[in-house]
Amino acid sequence: MIEIVPYESKYQAGIDLMMQEIAEEFTEPIMGGQKSNSVAFPDKYWVAVYEGQVIGTIALMIIKHEYGILKKMMLKNEFRGTVHNVAKLLLQTAIDESEKNQLECIYLGTMAQFKAAQSFYQKHGFQQIDEKKLPTDFLRNPIDTLFYRLSLKGISKG
């Protein structure tokens, strides 16, 4: 059974291994060379676990109790797609937390090579926006080139 659990340091080695596997899928770098501890730690961070193994992550940064920034949405290749619905479970966890915190919307940045992720976000209500429409205090990853916004007003589950 797949579980979505809050991050604990005991999962870090599994997260690092998953990130190495994901990085090998792409010819261009997918990490900005930053050490994960040099960036602000997310307010909420969840791990998808299957049979004790880390298979995915998602994080949410809450900015001024107004909006969230989706971060660290990663999933092992064999758990992507609708068979396991892990990405949907992770995203719904972040949306539920955002609604609990009465956030107006969620923003995210991603890279051009993440085509499946872009399709996933659009399918789940995210609208692509120009970088100029990001909030001035948006915490941007320097290697992100595409940006999305999900309005939480009137969102329906499913």
Buried (B, 14 or more C-beta within 10 A) or exposed (E): EBEBEEBEEEBEEBBEEBBEEBEEEEEEEBEEEEEEEEBEEBBBBBBBBBEEEBBBBBBBBBBEEEBBBBBBBBBBEEBBEEEBEBBBBBBBBBBEBBBEBEBEBBBBBBBEBBEEBBEBBEEBBBEEEEEEEBBEEBBEBEBBEBBBBBEBEEBEEE
